[in-house]
């Protein structure tokens, strides 16, 4: 069925039509500002006929209305819109008895201004058909639970929303955005939507959303692109009561790139060649190792990251792309992380045997478990000493030779 909307800006009202709903994709926004969502009202229930509905005058709202409602009175904000589904309407209460509304009151609409794009708890992974992605051994670090630059974003059909896009980067790139069942996957279609009446009511903040229509072009994977907003993501994750990081069982927990909390378990950083295929390698580890009964309860996150490099630990040399593997398990106490540690050791052994054929040039493992006092580091070169190591040795020899030369010339005491 078609839909229509009733919008206002100040005292100017207008009607418009909405497209039919389509399937959702990849990362889906969870909250909504629907009239029929009980949690959007201060009373915890949808307003009934004897209620006076109150929207704050200075709060901008976009509200989807899915059914007809009789109300005693309604106070509207100065700027907002109602998105009316087919058959939805508001009528004045005629005074007849309503069995679910014996005594009326004031029903106030909740404030949605604080809902942040970079809050990882407000997104969920979905399949191409819109169904929730089933649980499994694969998880994502916190920065990647928010839409990444090559992701598809879905706001559910027949829902309204308001999201704060404040960001540390001026532009937030995405592959596509679906709103009210309409997939916008080209820069021109998204620009057209931004020029319409609803977009300013749905998105606010200093970050500009930009649709590119392109996925990740590199088979070795693409970095998420949320690193600049990492502190914002962690702040949103941990500021609410009950969201604090769990106390790790190990004394020196690991801190994976892109993750807000320390973990017990293991991390592996892979250097790779142009032959490396991220998805194929992840599938290989799941099928050959993670599926083994001894690794039940172990979870793995794998993605391309950029780790900052320094010269002599002081001068920045930019950031190098790496494949980060994070392994955690559900064991507690002294056993925390031990299954993840064993899996990491098996992965490193497999790299030693097959890494070159997989496009892996080297791997470095770091471990922190409940049974150890500190992290342990191990590395496994695939074929030869890395170029960085050779250059480091040569620089050290040149440095020592220069000192010896100056000493013999009497220039150095």
N, C-alpha and C positions, 0 to 999 in steps of 0.2 A: 504494500500500500504506500501511496505517496505521503509526504509530510509537508507541513507548512510552518512558518515561524512568524511570531509577532514580536517585533523589536522596537526599541525606543532609544533615542539619544536626547537627553533633556526632555522636551515635550513633543519631539517628533517621532511618530509611530509609523511603522510600515510592515507589510506582509511580504513573505518570500517563500519559495518552495525549496525542499531538500531532496537530494538524490536517494535512490533506493540503497539498501544496505548490501555490502559485499563482505567477503571473508577477511579475517584479520591475518596479520603476518608477524613474525619474529618477536619483537618486544612490545608489550602492551601496557598502557597506562592503567593503573588499578582504580584510583578514586574517581568519583563522578560528582556532579552537582545536580543530579536528577531530583525533581520534585518528589517522586515516589520513594526515594531512598530515605529510610527512617533515620539513619545516622546523620543526615544533613540538617536535622531539626533539633533544637535545644531540648525538646521534650522526649526525644528518642522515638517519635512516632510521626506518621504523616498527618498533616492537619485535617481535621474533620469539619463538618458543616458549622458548628457553633464557634469555631476558632477564628481569631483575627490573625491573619498572616502578616508578618512584619519582616521586610527586607531593609537592612540598614541603608539610609539615604545615600551615604558616600561610598558604599561598597559596590564595585562593578561585578555583575553576575551574568552568567549564561546558564539558563535552567531549561532542561528538557522535561516536557510534561507528556506523560504517556496515556492518560485517561482523564475523563471529566471529573471536575471537583466543584462542589457547592461550598461556599465560604460566607461567613458573616461580613468580613471586610478584609481588605488587603492593601498594605502600604508598600509602594514600589520605590526602588532606588532611582536616582537621576539618570543612570546609565546602565543599560542591560538589555537582555532579550529573553523571551520565552520561545522555545522550540517546541511547537505543538505537533504531536503525532496525529494521524488520522483519527478523528472522533474525540480528540482531547479538547477540553474547553473549561472555562470558569463561569459559574453562574452564582447569583445571589441566593443565599439561604432563605427559603420561604417560610421557615418557622415550623415545618413539620417535624415529627419525632424521628430522630436518628438513633437506632439502637446502639451504635458504637460511639456515640458522642453525647453523653448525658450532660456534661458540664463543659462549657467552652472556656477558652483562655487565649493568651497570646502565644503564637508559635513563631519563634525567631529562626531564620535561616542561618546556617553555620557560615563562618568566615573561611573562604578557601584561598585567601591571599598567601598563606604560608606554605602551600603545597609546592615543593621545589622539584624542578626537572632533575636535579642531581641528587635526589634522595633514592638510594638503591632499593629501599623497601617499598617504593611505590610503583615498581615495574615487575613484570613477570614474563618469562619466556613462553612463547606459544609456537605451535606448529603452523605450517603454511595454511592449513584449513581453519585455524583459529582455536583449536583445542590446546589446552595446557600441555606443555612438554612434560612427558612422564619423567619421574625421578630416576636417577641412575648414578653411576660412579663419576660422572663428569660434573664439575661445578665451575663457577667463574669467580675470579677475584672481584673485589667490590667495585673497582673502577669500570669493570666490564659488565656489571649488572645494570648500569645505566646505558642507554643506547650509544653505540659506537658510531664512528663516522661512515661506515659502510652498511649500517643496519637499516632494516625496515621498521617503522614505528606505526603502531595502531592505537587509535582512540576508538573504543568500541562503538559500533553502530547504535543509534538510538540512545546515546548518552551525551550529556553536556559536561564540560570540565573547565577548570581554570588552573593554569600552571605557571609558576614563576621561573623564567629562563635566565635569571641572573647568572653570569658566567665570568670566568677569568679570561676567556677568549672572546673576541668580538663576534665570531661566527661559529655556530654549531652545525657541522655538516652531517647530513643523513642521506641514505639512499632514497627513501620515500617516506611519506606520511599519509596515513589513511584517516580521514575524518568523516564521520557520519556515513560510512560505507563507501566513500569516494577515495580511491587511491590516487595520490598526487605524486608522480614519479619523474617529472621533468621540471627544470627550473621555471619554465614559463607557466605551467599549470599551478605550481606553488605560488608564484608571484601573483597570479590571478586570484588565488584564494586569499592571500594576504591583503589584497586590495578590497576584499568584500567586507561586509558589516560584522561578521562573527569573529574573525581572527583577532582583532584588538581586545575583544572580551574574553577570549580563550587563552591567549598568550600575553604575558606581561613580563618585563624585566629588560636588562641591558643586553642580553645575548640574543642574536638574531639567528633563527633557524633557517638553514639553506638546504634545499633538496638538490642532489646532484644526479640521481638516476643511475649511478654507477656502483657496482659492488667492488670487492677487493680484487685487483687484477693480478696479484702475486700469489703463486701456489704455495710459497713459504709463509703466507699469512700477512696480515697488515696489523700494525699497532692500532689499538683502540682509538687513541686520540683524546682521551680524557685526562691525561697526566696533569695538565695545567689546573684542572678542576679537582684534582685528588684531595687537597685539603677541604674543599667545599663538600665533596662526597662523604668524607669521613666525619665532618662536622654534622651533616644531615643525618648520617647513620647513627651517631652516638649521642646526639643531644637529648633525645627523648628518654624518659624514665624506662628502665628495663632493657635498654639497648646497649649497655656497656659491653666492652669486649670481655669474653669469659677469661677467667684466670688460668693461664696455661700451667700444665703440670711440670714442664721443664724449666730449669733455672735460666736458660738463655734461649728463649724462643726465637724462631726465625721470623724475619719481616719481609715477605715476598713483595716485589714491586707491584703496585696497584692494589694492595690489600691493606685494610685499616687496622687489623689486629695481628698480634704475634701468634704463631702457630707452632705446635710440636709436630714433628714429622721430618720431611726432607724436601729440599729443592734441588733441581738440576738445571743448570744453564748450558744450553747447547750453542756452539758455533756451527754454522751450516754453510753449504755450498749452493750454487744455483739449482742443483738437482733435488734439493730437499722439498718434500711435499708435506705440509703440516697436517692436513686432514687424513692423508694416508697413514702417516706415522701415528697419529692419535688412534685411528682405527686398529692399527697393528698392536699397539700396547693394550688396548681394551680387549681385543680378541685373544691375544697370546698370554697376557699376564694378569690383567685386572679381573678377568673372568675366572681365574683359578680360585677354588674354595678357600685357600689359605689367605686370600686377599679380600675376602668378604668384609665390608665395613671400611675399606680404603677408598678414598675419593681423590680424583686428580683434576687439576686445572692446567691447561696448556695454552699458551698464546705467545705471540711475538711482542717483545717489549724493547725499549731502548734504555740501556744502562749507561749512565754518565761515566766517561773515562777521563783520567787525569794523568799528567806527566809528572813522575816522581811524587805522586800523591798531592800535588799542589796546583799545577797549571791545568786548566780544563782542556781536554782534547775532543770535546764534543760527545756525542752519544753513539754507541755501537748497537746494532740490532742483534738480539739474542732470542732464542726460544726458551721461555721459562716454563718449567714443569714444577707444579706444587703438589705434594703428596701429603695427605693427612688421613688419620683413621679415627675410629670411634672408641679406641681403647682408653682407659682411665688410669690415673695414678702412675706408678712406675712403668707401666706398660704403654703409656701414651706415646704414640708415634712409632712404636717399634715395628709394627707391620708395614707402615709407610717406609721406614728405613730399609727393611728387607726388600721391598719392591724397588726402591731406588738402587740398591746394590744389584739387583737382577737387571735393571735397565742399563746400568753402567757396564755390566758384563756383556749384554747384548750389543751395546755400542762398540765395545772393543772388538767384537767378532764381525759385526755387520754394518758398522757405522758408515764406512766409506761408500758402500753400495746404497745406503739410505740418504746420502748427501749430508752426513754429519761429520764435521772435521774434528770436533773435540767436545767433551762434556765435563762439567765441574759439578760435583755433588757437595751439598752441605746438609748436615743432620743435626737435629735437636730433639731429643726424646726425654721422657720422664725418668729414664734410667741413667742419664748422663748429666754431668754438671755443666757442660758447655757444648756448643756446636762443634761438630767435626767436619773437616773439609777434605774432600778427595777429588782428584781429577783423573781423567782417562783420555790421553791423546789417541786419536785414531791411527795416525800414520807417522807423524814426525813432530819434532818440537815446533811450537808455534812461532810465527815470525816475530811476534812481540817479545818472546823470551830471547831469541837470538839478538834482536836489536838492543834489548836491555843489557845483555852480556857485553856486546860490542861497545856500548856507551860507557859501561863501567870500566872496561879496559882502557878506552881512550881517556877517560877522566883520570884514572890512576897514572897513566903514562904522562899526561900533561903535568900533574903534580910533581912527578919524579923529574921531568925535564926542567921545570922551574926551580926545583930544589938544587939541581946540579949547576944551574946557571947563577945561583946565588940570589935569585929573585924571591925566593920563598924560604922563610926560616921555620 
